[in-house]
Amino acid sequence: MSGISPTKMLNYAGRIGDRRAKVGGMCSKTLVATTHNNAAKNTAALNKVRQTLAGRYTPAVADRALAQTFEMPNANRQAVTAHVHTNGITGFEIETAFHEANGIRSERLYDDQTPPQDKGRILAQIELESFTWPKGISARQKEQVLEKAAHVLGEVAALDVEVASDLTAAVVSRFAEVAASFKSNQNTRMVQAMAQFDTRLVQAIDRSQADAARGFKNTSSNIKEALRPTLQRGQSDFAQNERTTRLTMVQTFVNRMGNTNVPVTLAGQPQNISLRDAFAENPNTWKDLSHADRASVVRALMDLHAESHGYDAVQVRLNTNGETNAAFPLGFDNERSTTFPLDPNGFELELTPQLFESDAPKHLLKVLAHEMTHLYQYTLMDKSNSHTRQVPNEVISRLTFDYTFRTIEDYAPQVQSFADNANRYVRDYMERGAVESEWALEQLMGNPQPAVATLVNQTADIQNGEAGRTRTAFWAAARDEHLTLADNAQTTQEEAKHLTMAIGLALDLGEQSGNLTQAEQFLNRIDFTGMADADTVKYSGDIIKNLNAMANRVRVTANERQLVARHLTRFQGIKTTAEQTG
């Protein structure tokens, strides 16, 4: 008798429930036994179930699962057959057998006696059970995907089965993409391409093994890097094409800022100000805007960005009381979505109250430019962006990959320097695009305005060792902006507000340079005397959070620990006292 697919088998089992399975219910009409007695039908039904379990798992797992289903010891095949021969097998028992087989298979993943290649095959099989295949892929191509994915995952499992599990979806997905890029009559070329990709991944695994031998805890970064879809093919540079399109949008956005007015109230008088003036450092109009007017200005900026970058601003909600500065898709419960395809509830742009309430418009504008670029990217991925056809499919594939599998990358543990960490960060194409757009906006705000072609060429350097410098320059400029505002503050509250922001940035800069002198100076300088208790609680709480973050960094140094020890208890005491008196 021929086998039957696990899906059809389980669907049938679910329909019959506590009734007995009949062979006619699980096979084609040509195999219906019309002359057999019930015992023969029972045995035929069991054989169908056993064949299906063996095909999905292994014959040994099938026997164990059936034995456990009927509480027979030691995977006793004969005892199970005799039992079903007499009593039959119900739909519930078929479902139980699959459940038992899943458990046995999962146990084998974490059994030290299971060979790594068997673990790789188990992981690939589990993923493929619910995998959505590309259209038109042949049975031969599917076999190649299983074979190659199982091989690569087995190599990773030899290092760390948890990492192999994390990488499974990415490995299977990428092998399926490679296979689907060939027609069914191009089998020889397809097999060669699959073998080349297999070799590339195994080389990355070897590098990860060398990293592990040197004490690095993370073994997925090199492999993920090798898995990423390429952005170049022959003479075609897909990233350069997308970058030209995007930076042209940034130029349009910047140019229209000067012609886009927002009604606000200044010095008690209603007036219209342009977005360019609202975010200017000198004069600093932002400092004099109310909370409501600030929200109106940011909302207008978001609308202009959406219009110039091809997405619907109505889909994006603004939250100025967030835990972080970020833009992200919303799930069905209107919380942050980690799934793809993206859920249809739009997006949220989240700003921390510390940044939104500060009087530093340049810092805020650059953060907004970065995060709004992510909104553009999300809408490319869900195909709702009006510029989707202008962007190469290879770029959208890369964005989708980096978004979908970014959780398997942990930058900090395995790197030796801030510069290396920053360059790993911008190899995530979503982050690289946001860094490029953020940097380009600042250049385009200058006078004279550079040509887009010039900026496109210069952004190539961001990957070539310049990512660290770019990040450092951004933090240093933001720190200086807040320090100037603190130096010129008219009240203790204003000074503390901006020193708190400067402290956070100085700690970040000190962590990457090793020089904590300025952070120490700011921590010693800040003074909450005469301030409202609520403000004291807020700003001291922010400083405590930043100090704890430094103490908990993977690469925390002795000097950093000592700085935290000198200041953490003091600020905790200040916060506690303000909470009690307030």
C-alpha positions in Angstrom: 0.0 0.0 0.0 1.1 3.5 -0.7 1.8 6.1 2.1 -0.5 9.0 2.9 0.6 12.5 3.8 0.7 13.4 7.5 -1.7 16.4 6.9 -4.3 14.2 5.3 -3.8 11.5 7.9 -4.3 14.0 10.8 -7.3 15.6 9.1 -8.9 12.1 8.8 -8.1 11.2 12.4 -9.6 14.5 13.6 -12.8 13.8 11.7 -13.3 10.2 13.0 -12.3 11.0 16.6 -13.1 8.0 18.9 -14.3 5.8 16.0 -12.2 3.1 14.4 -10.2 3.8 11.3 -10.9 1.8 8.2 -8.4 1.3 5.4 -10.9 2.7 2.9 -11.0 6.0 4.8 -7.2 6.5 4.4 -6.4 5.4 0.8 -7.6 5.7 -2.7 -10.7 3.9 -3.9 -8.6 1.4 -5.8 -7.2 0.1 -2.5 -10.5 -0.3 -0.7 -10.6 -3.9 0.6 -14.1 -5.2 0.0 -13.5 -8.9 0.8 -11.3 -8.6 3.9 -12.6 -9.2 7.4 -12.4 -6.4 10.0 -9.1 -7.7 11.4 -7.5 -7.4 8.0 -8.9 -3.9 7.7 -7.5 -3.0 11.1 -4.0 -4.2 10.2 -4.2 -2.4 6.9 -5.1 0.9 8.7 -2.2 0.4 11.1 0.2 -0.2 8.3 -1.0 3.1 6.7 -0.4 5.0 9.9 3.0 3.3 10.5 4.1 4.1 6.9 3.2 7.8 7.3 4.9 8.1 10.7 8.1 6.4 9.4 8.1 8.8 6.4 7.8 11.9 8.5 10.1 10.7 11.3 12.0 7.4 11.1 10.8 3.7 11.3 12.3 3.5 14.8 10.5 6.6 16.0 7.3 5.3 14.4 7.5 2.1 16.3 8.3 3.8 19.6 5.4 6.3 19.1 2.9 3.6 18.4 4.1 1.5 21.4 3.8 4.5 23.7 0.3 5.2 22.3 -0.9 1.8 23.3 1.4 1.6 26.4 3.4 -1.3 25.0 7.0 -1.6 26.3 10.2 -1.2 24.3 8.6 -0.3 21.0 7.2 -3.8 20.7 6.1 -3.8 17.0 4.5 -7.3 17.2 2.5 -6.4 20.3 1.1 -3.2 18.7 0.2 -5.1 15.5 -1.6 -7.8 17.5 -3.5 -5.3 19.6 -4.7 -3.2 16.6 -5.4 -6.4 14.6 -8.0 -7.3 17.3 -9.2 -3.9 18.5 -8.6 -1.5 15.6 -7.2 2.0 15.9 -9.2 5.2 16.6 -8.7 8.7 15.2 -7.7 9.9 18.7 -5.1 7.1 18.8 -3.7 8.2 15.5 -3.4 11.8 16.7 -1.7 10.5 19.9 0.8 8.6 17.9 1.8 11.8 16.0 2.0 13.6 19.3 4.3 10.9 20.8 6.5 10.9 17.7 6.9 14.7 17.9 8.0 14.3 21.5 10.5 11.5 20.7 11.9 13.5 17.9 12.4 16.6 20.1 14.1 14.5 22.8 16.6 13.3 20.2 17.6 16.9 19.4 19.0 17.3 22.9 20.3 13.8 23.4 24.1 13.7 23.4 23.9 10.3 21.8 22.2 11.7 18.7 24.7 12.3 15.9 24.8 16.0 14.8 23.8 15.2 11.3 20.7 13.5 12.6 19.9 16.6 14.6 20.3 18.7 11.5 17.9 16.5 9.6 15.3 16.6 12.4 15.5 20.4 12.5 15.1 20.7 8.7 12.2 18.2 8.7 10.4 20.1 11.5 10.7 23.4 9.6 9.6 21.9 6.3 6.4 20.5 7.8 4.9 24.0 7.9 7.1 25.6 5.2 5.4 27.6 2.4 7.3 26.6 -0.7 8.0 29.1 -3.5 5.7 28.7 -6.4 6.6 26.1 -9.1 9.3 24.3 -7.1 9.7 20.7 -8.1 9.9 17.5 -5.9 13.6 17.2 -6.9 14.2 20.7 -5.7 12.5 20.1 -2.5 14.7 17.0 -1.9 17.8 19.1 -2.5 16.6 21.7 0.0 16.0 19.1 2.7 19.4 17.4 2.0 21.5 20.6 2.0 19.6 22.3 4.9 20.0 19.1 7.0 23.7 19.0 6.2 24.4 22.6 7.2 22.2 22.5 10.3 24.0 19.3 11.3 27.3 21.2 11.1 25.9 23.9 13.3 24.4 21.4 15.7 27.9 20.0 16.2 28.8 23.4 17.7 25.5 24.3 19.4 22.1 22.8 18.9 20.3 25.9 20.2 22.0 28.0 17.6 21.1 25.4 15.0 17.5 25.6 16.0 17.6 29.5 15.8 19.1 29.3 12.4 16.8 26.6 11.0 14.2 28.9 9.4 16.8 31.1 7.8 18.8 28.1 6.4 15.7 26.4 4.9 14.4 29.6 3.5 17.6 30.6 1.8 18.2 27.1 0.3 14.6 27.2 -1.0 15.3 30.6 -2.6 18.4 29.2 -4.3 16.5 26.2 -5.6 13.5 28.2 -6.8 15.8 30.5 -8.8 16.2 27.7 -11.4 13.7 26.1 -13.7 12.7 22.5 -13.2 14.8 21.6 -16.4 17.9 23.2 -15.0 18.6 20.5 -12.5 22.4 20.3 -13.0 22.9 24.0 -12.5 20.6 24.0 -9.5 22.5 21.2 -7.9 25.8 23.1 -8.5 24.4 26.3 -7.0 23.1 24.4 -4.0 26.5 22.8 -3.4 28.3 26.2 -3.7 25.9 27.7 -1.2 26.4 24.7 1.1 30.2 25.3 0.9 29.9 29.0 1.7 27.8 28.2 4.8 30.1 25.5 6.0 33.1 27.9 5.7 31.2 30.4 7.8 30.5 27.6 10.4 34.3 26.9 10.5 34.9 30.6 11.2 32.4 30.4 14.0 34.1 27.3 15.4 37.4 29.2 15.5 35.6 32.1 17.3 34.2 29.7 19.8 37.6 28.3 20.5 38.8 31.8 21.3 36.0 32.2 23.9 33.4 34.0 21.9 29.9 33.0 23.1 28.0 33.7 20.0 28.3 31.4 17.0 25.5 32.6 14.7 26.9 36.0 13.4 29.2 34.5 10.7 26.6 32.0 9.6 23.9 34.7 9.4 26.2 36.9 7.4 26.8 34.0 4.9 23.0 33.4 4.7 22.1 37.0 3.8 20.9 37.5 0.2 23.5 39.2 -1.9 23.0 42.7 -3.1 25.3 42.4 -6.1 25.2 40.1 -9.1 27.8 40.6 -11.8 27.8 44.2 -12.8 24.5 44.9 -11.0 24.7 46.7 -7.7 21.2 46.5 -6.3 22.0 48.4 -3.1 23.4 51.3 -5.1 20.2 51.5 -7.1 18.0 51.5 -4.0 20.3 54.0 -2.3 20.0 56.4 -5.2 16.2 56.2 -5.1 16.1 56.6 -1.3 18.6 59.5 -1.0 16.7 61.3 -3.8 13.6 61.0 -1.6 15.6 62.4 1.4 16.6 65.4 -0.8 12.9 66.0 -1.7 12.0 65.7 1.9 14.6 68.2 3.0 13.8 70.7 0.3 10.1 70.6 1.2 10.7 71.2 4.9 11.3 74.9 4.2 7.9 75.2 2.5 5.8 73.2 4.9 4.3 75.3 7.7 2.7 74.3 11.0 0.5 76.6 13.1 1.9 77.1 16.6 1.8 79.6 19.5 5.0 81.5 20.3 5.2 84.2 23.0 1.4 83.9 23.3 0.8 84.7 19.6 -0.4 82.3 17.0 1.8 82.0 13.9 3.0 79.6 11.2 6.5 78.3 11.2 8.2 76.1 8.7 9.5 72.6 9.6 13.0 73.8 8.7 12.7 76.6 11.2 11.1 74.4 13.9 14.2 72.1 13.9 16.8 74.9 13.5 19.5 75.2 16.2 19.8 78.9 15.9 17.4 80.4 16.7 16.1 77.5 18.8 12.4 77.8 18.2 11.8 74.2 19.4 12.7 75.3 22.9 9.7 77.7 23.1 7.1 75.2 21.8 4.5 73.7 24.0 4.1 69.9 24.3 1.1 70.0 22.0 2.8 72.2 19.4 5.8 69.9 19.5 3.6 66.9 18.8 2.0 68.9 15.9 5.4 69.7 14.4 6.6 66.0 14.6 3.3 64.8 13.2 3.7 67.2 10.2 7.3 66.0 9.7 6.0 62.4 9.7 3.4 63.3 7.1 5.9 65.0 4.9 8.3 62.0 5.2 5.5 59.6 4.3 4.5 61.7 1.3 8.1 61.9 0.0 8.9 58.3 0.7 5.8 56.7 -0.7 3.9 55.3 2.3 0.6 56.2 4.0 1.1 58.5 7.1 -2.4 57.5 8.3 -0.9 54.0 9.1 1.6 55.5 11.6 0.7 56.5 15.1 3.0 58.7 17.2 3.8 57.8 20.8 5.9 60.5 22.7 6.0 58.5 26.0 7.8 55.4 24.8 10.5 53.3 26.4 12.9 53.8 23.5 13.2 55.7 20.2 12.0 53.3 17.5 9.6 52.7 14.7 8.0 49.3 14.4 5.0 47.4 13.0 2.0 46.7 15.2 0.5 43.3 15.7 -3.2 42.3 15.9 -3.2 43.4 19.5 -1.6 46.8 18.6 1.6 45.8 20.3 5.1 45.4 18.7 5.0 42.8 16.0 7.8 40.3 15.6 6.3 38.4 12.7 6.4 38.6 9.0 4.5 39.2 6.8 3.6 42.3 8.7 0.3 42.5 10.5 -2.3 44.9 9.1 -2.6 47.3 12.0 0.0 49.9 10.8 3.0 51.1 12.6 4.1 53.1 15.6 6.8 55.7 15.9 7.9 55.8 19.5 10.0 58.6 21.1 11.2 58.7 24.7 9.8 61.6 26.8 13.5 62.4 27.6 14.2 63.2 24.0 10.8 64.7 23.1 10.9 67.0 26.1 14.5 68.1 25.6 15.3 71.3 23.8 17.7 69.7 21.3 16.0 69.9 17.8 19.0 68.6 15.8 19.3 65.5 17.9 15.6 64.8 17.6 15.5 65.4 13.8 18.3 62.9 13.2 16.6 60.3 15.4 13.3 60.9 13.5 15.2 60.6 10.1 16.6 57.3 11.2 13.3 55.8 12.5 11.1 57.1 9.7 13.5 55.3 7.2 12.4 52.1 8.9 8.8 53.0 8.1 9.7 53.3 4.5 11.5 49.9 4.7 8.5 48.2 6.4 6.2 49.4 3.7 8.5 48.1 0.9 8.4 44.7 2.6 4.6 44.6 2.8 4.4 46.0 -0.8 2.2 48.9 0.2 4.9 51.5 -0.7 4.2 53.4 -4.0 8.0 53.2 -4.8 8.1 49.4 -4.5 8.5 48.9 -8.3 11.5 51.2 -8.3 13.3 49.2 -5.7 15.1 46.0 -6.9 13.5 42.7 -5.6 16.9 41.7 -4.3 16.9 44.7 -1.9 13.4 43.8 -0.6 14.5 40.2 -0.2 17.5 41.4 1.8 15.4 43.7 4.0 12.9 40.9 4.6 15.7 38.5 5.6 17.4 41.0 7.9 14.0 41.9 9.6 12.8 38.4 9.9 16.0 36.9 11.3 17.6 39.8 13.1 16.8 38.3 16.5 19.4 35.6 15.9 22.2 38.2 15.8 23.8 39.2 19.0 26.4 41.9 18.2 28.2 42.5 21.4 29.6 39.2 22.8 31.8 38.2 19.9 33.4 41.5 18.9 36.7 43.0 19.9 36.0 46.7 19.3 33.3 49.4 19.0 34.3 49.9 15.3 33.8 46.2 14.5 30.5 46.2 16.4 29.3 49.2 14.4 30.3 47.6 11.1 28.4 44.4 12.1 25.4 46.7 12.9 25.3 48.2 9.5 25.6 44.9 7.8 22.0 44.6 8.8 20.6 46.3 5.7 17.7 47.8 7.6 20.1 49.6 10.0 22.5 50.5 7.2 19.8 52.3 5.2 18.6 54.2 8.3 22.2 55.3 9.1 22.7 56.4 5.5 19.5 58.4 5.4 20.1 60.0 8.8 23.6 61.0 7.7 22.5 62.2 4.3 19.8 64.4 5.8 22.4 66.3 7.8 24.5 66.8 4.7 21.5 68.0 2.6 20.5 70.5 5.3 23.8 72.3 4.7 24.5 75.1 2.3 25.5 74.5 -0.5 23.6 71.3 -0.8 25.6 68.4 -2.1 24.5 66.4 -5.1 22.7 63.1 -4.4 25.2 61.2 -6.6 28.0 62.5 -4.4 26.2 61.3 -1.2 25.5 57.9 -2.8 29.2 57.4 -3.5 30.2 58.5 0.0 27.9 56.2 1.8 29.9 53.2 0.4 32.5 54.1 3.0 30.0 53.6 5.9 30.6 49.8 5.6 34.3 50.1 5.0 35.3 51.0 8.6 33.4 54.3 8.7 30.3 53.0 10.6 32.0 53.5 13.9 33.1 57.0 13.1 29.6 57.9 11.8 28.0 56.6 15.0 30.6 58.4 17.2 30.1 61.6 15.3 26.3 61.4 15.9 26.6 60.8 19.6 29.3 63.4 20.0 27.2 66.1 18.2 24.1 65.2 20.3 26.2 65.3 23.5 27.6 68.8 22.6 24.1 70.0 21.7 22.8 69.0 25.1 25.9 70.3 26.9 25.4 73.7 25.3 21.8 73.8 26.4 22.8 72.9 29.9 25.5 75.6 30.0 23.0 78.2 28.8 20.1 77.0 31.0 18.1 79.6 32.9 16.9 77.2 35.6 18.3 74.2 37.6 15.6 72.0 36.0 16.7 72.9 32.5 20.3 72.3 33.3 19.6 68.9 34.9 17.4 67.9 32.0 20.1 68.4 29.5 22.9 67.2 31.7 21.0 63.9 32.1 20.9 63.5 28.3 24.6 64.4 28.0 25.5 61.9 30.7 23.8 59.1 28.8 25.6 60.0 25.6 29.0 60.5 27.4 28.7 57.0 28.9 28.1 55.6 25.4 31.1 57.5 24.0 33.2 56.5 27.0 32.3 52.9 26.6 33.6 52.8 23.0 36.7 55.0 23.5 37.7 53.8 27.0 37.8 57.5 28.2 35.3 58.1 30.9 36.6 61.5 32.1 33.8 63.5 30.6 31.1 61.2 31.9 32.6 61.5 35.3 32.6 65.3 35.1 29.0 65.4 34.1 28.0 63.0 36.9 29.8 65.2 39.5 28.4 68.4 38.1 24.6 67.6 38.0 22.8 69.1 40.9 19.1 68.7 41.8 19.0 71.3 44.6 15.8 73.3 44.6 14.2 71.2 41.9 10.7 69.7 42.1 10.7 66.2 43.6 9.0 64.8 40.5 11.8 66.1 38.3 14.4 64.8 40.6 12.9 61.4 40.6 12.7 61.5 36.8 16.2 62.6 36.0 18.0 60.6 38.7 16.0 57.6 37.5 17.3 58.1 34.0 20.9 58.3 35.3 20.4 55.1 37.4 19.1 53.3 34.3 22.2 54.4 32.2 24.6 53.4 35.0 23.0 50.0 35.3 23.1 49.5 31.5 26.8 50.2 31.6 27.3 47.7 34.5 25.4 45.0 32.6 27.2 45.4 29.3 28.8 42.2 28.0 32.2 43.8 27.6 32.1 45.9 30.8 35.6 47.0 31.9 37.1 47.4 35.4 37.1 51.2 35.0 33.4 51.1 34.0 32.5 49.0 37.0 34.4 51.4 39.3 32.6 54.5 37.8 29.3 52.8 38.4 30.3 51.9 42.0 31.2 55.6 42.7 27.9 57.0 41.5 25.1 54.5 41.5 24.4 54.4 45.2 24.4 58.3 45.4 21.8 58.6 42.7 19.7 55.8 44.1 19.7 57.7 47.4 18.7 61.0 45.8 15.9 59.3 44.0 14.6 57.5 47.1 14.6 60.7 49.2 12.7 62.6 46.4 10.2 59.8 46.2 9.6 59.9 50.0 9.3 63.7 50.3 7.2 64.0 47.2 
